[in-house]
Amino acid sequence: MPTFTLTPLDIGAVVIYALLIFGIGLYFSRKTDDGEDYFLAGRSLTWGLIGISLLASNLSSSSMIGMRRLQRPWALPRGRRLCPQGLSLACQ
């Protein structure tokens, strides 16, 4: 089994990423007044943006792993790629 070591470059990348995410969160936390601003974006989003947000929330990595399990009974060839989530039945 190969050994796994973290180099200073790896650790630096993780630290920079964490600081960047923390900074973005801190910046936008100062622009919100209450919970409605934070959770509902001040009720300013259109239906299209809400739909894209719901789609992005439902297309997580665990969903893709689950789709692999659903496709297994159809014995897909080994080299075939996974179908998009909504098309798993159509890609038999």
Backbone as ProteinMPNN parsed JSONL, in Angstrom:
{"seq_chain_A": "MPTFTLTPLDIGAVVIYALLIFGIGLYFSRKTDDGEDYFLAGRSLTWGLIGISLLASNLSSSSMIGMRRLQRPWALPRGRRLCPQGLSLACQ", "coords_chain_A": {"N_chain_A": [[0.838, -1.169, 0.0], [0.597, 2.223, -0.876], [2.415, 4.921, 0.653], [1.281, 7.84, 2.357], [1.902, 11.187, 2.475], [1.846, 14.492, 3.715], [2.881, 17.428, 2.207], [4.571, 20.581, 2.794], [3.47, 22.325, 0.901], [0.929, 21.216, 0.412], [-0.296, 21.518, 2.939], [-0.176, 24.287, 3.149], [-1.892, 25.021, 1.032], [-4.357, 24.096, 1.99], [-4.628, 25.656, 4.301], [-4.678, 28.266, 3.208], [-7.014, 28.059, 1.664], [-8.922, 27.616, 3.724], [-8.708, 30.032, 5.138], [-9.531, 31.804, 3.134], [-12.223, 31.008, 2.708], [-13.225, 31.512, 5.27], [-12.825, 34.29, 5.351], [-14.556, 35.167, 3.284], [-16.997, 34.371, 4.373], [-17.027, 35.961, 6.686], [-17.077, 38.521, 5.524], [-19.578, 38.537, 4.164], [-21.236, 38.078, 6.328], [-21.338, 40.442, 7.63], [-22.963, 41.927, 6.053], [-25.545, 41.091, 6.44], [-28.619, 41.526, 8.139], [-30.517, 40.161, 9.705], [-31.992, 36.921, 10.439], [-33.686, 36.393, 8.282], [-32.509, 37.704, 6.128], [-30.198, 36.158, 5.943], [-31.028, 33.39, 5.619], [-33.052, 33.498, 3.666], [-32.199, 35.222, 1.736], [-33.1, 37.84, 1.92], [-35.54, 37.66, 0.704], [-35.282, 38.119, -2.032], [-34.655, 36.551, -4.221], [-35.203, 35.135, -7.469], [-37.478, 32.781, -9.074], [-36.02, 31.151, -10.799], [-33.344, 31.196, -9.85], [-33.748, 30.049, -7.364], [-34.566, 27.494, -8.143], [-32.211, 26.549, -9.412], [-30.543, 26.507, -7.193], [-31.808, 24.537, -5.633], [-31.453, 22.326, -7.328], [-28.644, 22.14, -7.405], [-28.181, 21.543, -4.727], [-29.262, 19.009, -4.55], [-27.672, 17.49, -6.2], [-25.408, 16.07, -5.072], [-22.286, 14.523, -4.068], [-22.857, 12.151, -2.75], [-25.263, 11.477, -3.89], [-24.472, 10.825, -6.467], [-22.922, 8.58, -5.956], [-24.912, 6.908, -5.029], [-26.399, 6.653, -7.373], [-24.765, 5.045, -8.885], [-25.127, 2.626, -7.608], [-27.793, 2.145, -8.238], [-27.596, 1.666, -10.951], [-26.251, -0.681, -11.155], [-27.768, -3.203, -11.24], [-28.374, -3.443, -13.955], [-26.128, -4.242, -15.193], [-23.95, -2.648, -16.42], [-21.513, -2.028, -18.973], [-18.009, -2.218, -18.225], [-16.382, 0.024, -18.934], [-18.155, 2.099, -19.316], [-19.457, 5.342, -18.747], [-20.991, 7.052, -15.938], [-24.425, 7.887, -16.109], [-26.184, 11.052, -16.24], [-27.916, 12.165, -13.291], [-30.775, 12.365, -13.525], [-31.239, 10.836, -15.746], [-30.825, 8.135, -15.42], [-32.428, 5.873, -15.763], [-33.022, 6.038, -18.448], [-30.659, 5.506, -19.665], [-30.058, 2.832, -20.06]], "CA_chain_A": [[0.0, 0.0, 0.0], [1.455, 3.409, -0.944], [2.394, 5.807, 1.814], [0.676, 9.147, 2.114], [2.505, 12.242, 3.279], [1.478, 15.866, 3.37], [4.016, 18.333, 2.054], [4.222, 21.948, 3.199], [2.608, 22.917, -0.121], [-0.424, 20.728, 0.677], [-0.803, 22.172, 4.15], [-0.375, 25.703, 2.813], [-3.09, 25.154, 0.206], [-5.519, 23.913, 2.854], [-4.718, 26.824, 5.177], [-5.115, 29.403, 2.39], [-8.418, 27.824, 1.336], [-9.719, 27.833, 4.928], [-8.725, 31.476, 5.406], [-10.351, 32.43, 2.104], [-13.626, 30.72, 3.009], [-13.542, 32.262, 6.487], [-12.916, 35.706, 4.982], [-15.802, 35.378, 2.519], [-18.089, 34.273, 5.342], [-16.997, 37.153, 7.535], [-17.497, 39.655, 4.712], [-21.022, 38.514, 3.927], [-21.973, 38.124, 7.596], [-21.499, 41.856, 7.991], [-23.982, 42.526, 5.186], [-26.875, 40.601, 6.792], [-29.179, 42.164, 9.339], [-31.235, 39.203, 10.544], [-32.079, 35.566, 9.895], [-34.355, 36.389, 6.974], [-31.479, 38.048, 5.144], [-29.254, 35.052, 5.806], [-31.616, 32.154, 5.113], [-33.932, 33.718, 2.521], [-31.591, 36.252, 0.884], [-33.95, 39.015, 1.952], [-36.679, 37.366, -0.19], [-35.028, 38.804, -3.295], [-34.298, 35.615, -5.284], [-36.254, 34.77, -8.421], [-37.76, 31.34, -9.081], [-34.955, 30.456, -11.514], [-32.202, 31.03, -8.95], [-34.145, 29.081, -6.336], [-34.537, 26.182, -8.792], [-30.808, 26.147, -9.584], [-30.039, 26.196, -5.864], [-32.342, 23.22, -5.258], [-30.792, 21.328, -8.167], [-27.262, 21.997, -6.933], [-28.216, 20.877, -3.419], [-29.617, 17.604, -4.724], [-26.649, 16.801, -6.988], [-24.211, 15.933, -4.247], [-21.478, 13.339, -4.369], [-23.545, 10.951, -2.252], [-26.273, 11.128, -4.884], [-23.795, 10.164, -7.572], [-22.554, 7.242, -5.489], [-26.153, 6.15, -5.012], [-26.809, 6.345, -8.743], [-23.948, 3.902, -9.297], [-25.786, 1.447, -7.051], [-29.018, 1.905, -8.997], [-27.278, 1.187, -12.285], [-25.602, -1.984, -11.074], [-28.564, -4.354, -11.693], [-28.443, -3.534, -15.417], [-24.822, -4.739, -15.613], [-23.344, -1.758, -17.398], [-20.134, -2.391, -19.32], [-17.045, -1.662, -17.277], [-15.847, 1.312, -19.35], [-19.2, 3.095, -19.558], [-19.533, 6.375, -17.726], [-22.277, 7.213, -15.266], [-25.382, 8.784, -16.737], [-26.64, 12.093, -15.331], [-28.816, 11.654, -12.274], [-32.15, 12.25, -13.978], [-31.343, 9.987, -16.923], [-30.282, 6.815, -15.134], [-33.282, 4.844, -16.345], [-32.989, 6.166, -19.896], [-29.327, 5.126, -20.156], [-29.874, 1.376, -19.907]], "C_chain_A": [[0.891, 1.244, 0.0], [1.324, 4.272, 0.319], [1.851, 7.166, 1.402], [1.319, 10.151, 3.051], [2.019, 13.594, 2.784], [2.741, 16.705, 3.296], [3.614, 19.712, 2.564], [3.325, 22.659, 2.177], [1.153, 22.488, 0.076], [-1.048, 21.438, 1.864], [-1.066, 23.649, 3.885], [-1.622, 25.926, 1.984], [-4.352, 25.027, 1.04], [-5.711, 25.135, 3.757], [-5.212, 28.042, 4.398], [-6.587, 29.262, 2.029], [-9.316, 28.109, 2.546], [-9.818, 29.32, 5.258], [-9.589, 32.221, 4.391], [-11.841, 32.222, 2.378], [-14.066, 31.472, 4.261], [-13.699, 33.747, 6.181], [-14.18, 36.032, 4.206], [-16.997, 35.33, 3.46], [-18.169, 35.492, 6.238], [-17.481, 38.385, 6.769], [-19.012, 39.68, 4.539], [-21.833, 38.503, 5.215], [-22.2, 39.566, 8.038], [-22.592, 42.538, 7.174], [-25.396, 42.06, 5.52], [-27.339, 41.236, 8.092], [-29.841, 41.163, 10.275], [-31.272, 37.839, 9.853], [-32.74, 35.501, 8.538], [-33.373, 36.756, 5.863], [-30.556, 36.872, 4.881], [-29.881, 33.839, 5.124], [-32.435, 32.35, 3.84], [-33.419, 34.777, 1.563], [-32.469, 37.489, 0.802], [-35.17, 38.898, 1.05], [-36.519, 38.048, -1.545], [-34.699, 37.863, -4.45], [-35.492, 35.323, -6.185], [-36.425, 33.255, -8.431], [-36.649, 30.557, -9.789], [-33.744, 30.201, -10.63], [-32.512, 30.034, -7.839], [-34.102, 27.668, -6.911], [-33.115, 25.668, -8.981], [-30.195, 25.775, -8.239], [-30.533, 24.832, -5.391], [-31.67, 22.109, -6.044], [-29.363, 21.082, -7.688], [-27.218, 21.294, -5.581], [-28.479, 19.386, -3.559], [-28.593, 16.828, -5.539], [-25.342, 16.701, -6.207], [-23.455, 14.668, -4.621], [-22.147, 12.07, -3.862], [-24.65, 10.524, -3.206], [-25.636, 10.389, -6.048], [-23.34, 8.756, -7.189], [-23.787, 6.354, -5.463], [-26.623, 5.787, -6.404], [-26.002, 5.173, -9.284], [-24.591, 2.607, -8.802], [-27.063, 1.13, -7.816], [-28.73, 1.328, -10.375], [-26.672, -0.216, -12.277], [-26.474, -3.141, -11.56], [-28.626, -4.506, -13.214], [-27.102, -3.95, -16.018], [-24.227, -3.893, -16.738], [-21.939, -2.24, -17.741], [-19.147, -1.633, -18.436], [-16.569, -0.262, -17.673], [-16.893, 2.406, -19.522], [-19.282, 4.084, -18.406], [-20.913, 6.424, -17.101], [-23.158, 8.181, -16.043], [-25.718, 9.901, -15.751], [-27.752, 11.548, -14.44], [-30.239, 11.444, -12.783], [-32.326, 11.288, -15.133], [-30.902, 8.553, -16.665], [-31.134, 5.71, -15.731], [-33.239, 4.865, -17.87], [-31.663, 5.681, -20.483], [-29.055, 3.641, -20.027], [-29.133, 0.806, -21.083]], "O_chain_A": [[1.838, 1.322, 0.783], [0.269, 4.333, 0.951], [1.955, 7.575, 0.245], [1.286, 9.989, 4.271], [1.812, 13.802, 1.589], [3.566, 16.691, 4.209], [2.425, 19.977, 2.746], [2.509, 23.502, 2.552], [0.242, 23.303, -0.074], [-2.187, 21.901, 1.8], [-2.067, 24.197, 4.347], [-2.34, 26.903, 2.194], [-5.314, 25.765, 0.826], [-6.838, 25.592, 3.951], [-6.077, 28.772, 4.881], [-7.331, 30.24, 2.081], [-10.348, 28.766, 2.413], [-10.889, 29.81, 5.617], [-10.297, 33.162, 4.748], [-12.627, 33.164, 2.286], [-15.172, 32.013, 4.3], [-14.611, 34.392, 6.699], [-14.808, 37.063, 4.446], [-17.907, 36.153, 3.357], [-19.257, 35.997, 6.516], [-18.22, 39.202, 7.318], [-19.651, 40.712, 4.74], [-23.004, 38.882, 5.202], [-23.163, 39.857, 8.747], [-23.089, 43.598, 7.554], [-26.358, 42.574, 4.948], [-26.555, 41.452, 9.017], [-29.744, 41.293, 11.495], [-30.65, 37.644, 8.809], [-32.396, 34.647, 7.721], [-33.413, 36.174, 4.778], [-30.175, 36.614, 3.74], [-29.326, 33.317, 4.158], [-32.5, 31.442, 3.012], [-34.146, 35.19, 0.659], [-32.575, 38.116, -0.252], [-35.769, 39.905, 0.673], [-37.499, 38.501, -2.138], [-34.483, 38.333, -5.567], [-36.635, 35.271, -5.732], [-35.609, 32.531, -7.861], [-36.368, 29.418, -9.417], [-33.177, 29.109, -10.655], [-31.643, 29.268, -7.423], [-33.65, 26.742, -6.238], [-32.839, 24.492, -8.742], [-29.411, 24.829, -8.155], [-29.768, 24.059, -4.814], [-31.351, 21.06, -5.485], [-28.931, 19.935, -7.581], [-26.295, 20.521, -5.322], [-27.972, 18.588, -2.771], [-28.648, 15.598, -5.562], [-24.303, 17.194, -6.646], [-23.939, 13.848, -5.4], [-22.016, 11.016, -4.484], [-24.943, 9.334, -3.319], [-26.207, 9.426, -6.558], [-23.372, 7.846, -8.017], [-23.719, 5.182, -5.832], [-27.194, 4.714, -6.599], [-26.522, 4.384, -10.072], [-24.592, 1.604, -9.515], [-27.383, -0.042, -8.022], [-29.543, 0.574, -10.91], [-26.6, -0.859, -13.324], [-25.953, -4.014, -12.254], [-28.905, -5.598, -13.708], [-26.967, -4.002, -17.24], [-24.032, -4.368, -17.857], [-21.251, -2.8, -16.888], [-19.438, -0.535, -17.963], [-16.369, 0.572, -16.789], [-16.541, 3.541, -19.846], [-19.186, 3.707, -17.238], [-21.882, 5.907, -17.658], [-22.674, 9.182, -16.571], [-25.555, 9.72, -14.545], [-28.438, 10.59, -14.796], [-30.844, 10.415, -12.484], [-33.459, 10.949, -15.475], [-30.629, 7.822, -17.617], [-30.594, 4.693, -16.167], [-33.402, 3.827, -18.512], [-31.569, 5.47, -21.692], [-27.898, 3.243, -19.895], [-28.886, -0.399, -21.132]]}, "name": "protein", "num_of_chains": 1, "seq": "MPTFTLTPLDIGAVVIYALLIFGIGLYFSRKTDDGEDYFLAGRSLTWGLIGISLLASNLSSSSMIGMRRLQRPWALPRGRRLCPQGLSLACQ"}
